[in-house]
Amino acid sequence: MTDAPTPPPAPPPSSGSTDPDRTYGLICYVLQILSVVTGLTAIIAVILAYVRIAEASEWAKNHYIYQIRTFWYGLAGTVIGILTIWVLGLGLLIMLATAIWFIVRAVVGLIRLSEGRTHADPRGFWL
């Protein structure tokens, strides 16, 4: 017997769509980018992602998982940077690297969202 192939996930709405998950995803990515300056908007973004993930379509869940992981990895990098700041400024370098990584990851997510694409591994550390 052969296993029937699983059907592909539902395609994301077109870029001109008013899908609320696309809008919330966009808001979360923008809040993440702004958080590098403000420091607090990432908390709003992760709360919004946690609230929306249960009811989201599969492609939107992919983005919410990516946003949630970005928040927690970014928080971990920031805490490690703060804890190691006394080691010849190593913590400052860690915090700078974390901020750059965080921005790049959020921008890549934003681009993929706007193009209607998902992340290959939303739970992964890299892009």
C-alpha positions in Angstrom: 0.0 0.0 0.0 1.1 3.5 -0.7 0.5 6.4 1.5 -1.5 9.1 -0.1 0.4 12.4 -0.2 -0.7 15.0 2.3 -2.4 17.9 0.7 -0.5 21.2 0.8 -1.5 23.8 3.4 -3.9 26.4 2.3 -2.2 29.2 0.4 -1.8 32.5 2.1 -4.1 35.3 1.0 -2.9 37.5 -1.8 -0.8 40.5 -0.9 -3.8 42.8 -1.5 -5.9 40.8 0.9 -7.3 42.3 4.1 -6.8 39.0 6.0 -6.5 39.9 9.8 -3.6 37.4 10.3 -1.6 39.2 7.6 -2.3 42.5 9.3 -1.5 41.2 12.8 1.7 39.6 11.5 2.7 42.9 10.0 2.1 44.7 13.2 4.1 42.1 15.2 7.1 42.4 12.9 7.0 46.2 13.0 6.7 46.2 16.8 9.7 43.8 16.9 11.8 46.1 14.8 10.8 49.1 16.9 11.7 47.3 20.1 15.4 47.7 19.3 14.9 51.4 20.0 12.0 51.3 22.5 12.8 48.1 24.3 9.1 47.4 25.1 7.2 46.9 21.9 8.5 43.4 21.5 6.5 42.4 24.6 3.4 43.7 22.9 4.3 41.8 19.7 4.8 38.5 21.5 1.6 38.8 23.5 -0.3 39.5 20.2 1.4 36.5 18.5 0.5 34.2 21.5 -3.2 35.5 21.4 -3.6 35.1 17.6 -1.8 31.7 17.1 -4.6 29.5 18.3 -7.1 30.7 15.6 -4.6 31.4 12.8 -4.3 29.5 9.5 -1.3 27.3 9.1 0.7 29.8 7.1 0.0 32.5 9.7 0.9 30.1 12.6 4.3 29.7 10.9 4.9 33.4 11.2 3.6 33.6 14.7 5.9 30.8 15.8 8.8 32.6 14.1 7.9 35.8 15.9 7.6 34.1 19.3 10.9 32.3 18.9 12.6 35.5 17.8 11.4 37.2 21.0 12.6 34.5 23.3 16.0 34.1 21.5 16.4 37.8 21.5 15.6 38.0 25.2 18.0 35.3 26.0 20.8 37.1 24.1 20.0 40.3 25.8 20.1 38.7 29.3 23.4 36.9 28.5 24.8 40.3 27.3 23.7 42.0 30.5 25.2 39.2 32.7 28.5 39.3 30.9 28.9 43.1 30.5 31.6 43.1 33.2 33.8 40.8 31.2 35.9 43.4 29.2 32.8 44.7 27.5 31.9 41.3 26.1 28.3 41.8 27.1 28.1 45.0 24.9 29.3 43.0 21.9 26.7 40.2 22.7 23.9 42.8 23.0 25.0 44.5 19.7 25.1 41.1 17.9 21.7 40.2 19.4 20.2 43.5 18.3 21.5 43.1 14.7 20.3 39.4 14.6 16.9 40.5 16.0 16.4 43.2 13.3 17.6 41.0 10.5 15.3 38.2 11.6 12.3 40.6 11.9 12.9 42.2 8.5 13.3 38.8 6.8 10.0 37.7 8.4 8.3 40.9 7.3 9.5 40.4 3.7 8.4 36.8 3.7 5.0 37.8 5.1 4.5 40.5 2.5 5.4 38.0 -0.3 3.0 35.4 1.2 5.8 32.9 1.9 6.4 30.9 5.1 9.6 30.1 7.0 11.3 26.8 6.3 12.0 26.3 10.0 10.1 28.8 12.1 11.4 27.2 15.3 15.0 27.4 14.3 17.5 30.0 15.5 18.7 31.1 12.1 16.8 32.7 9.3 
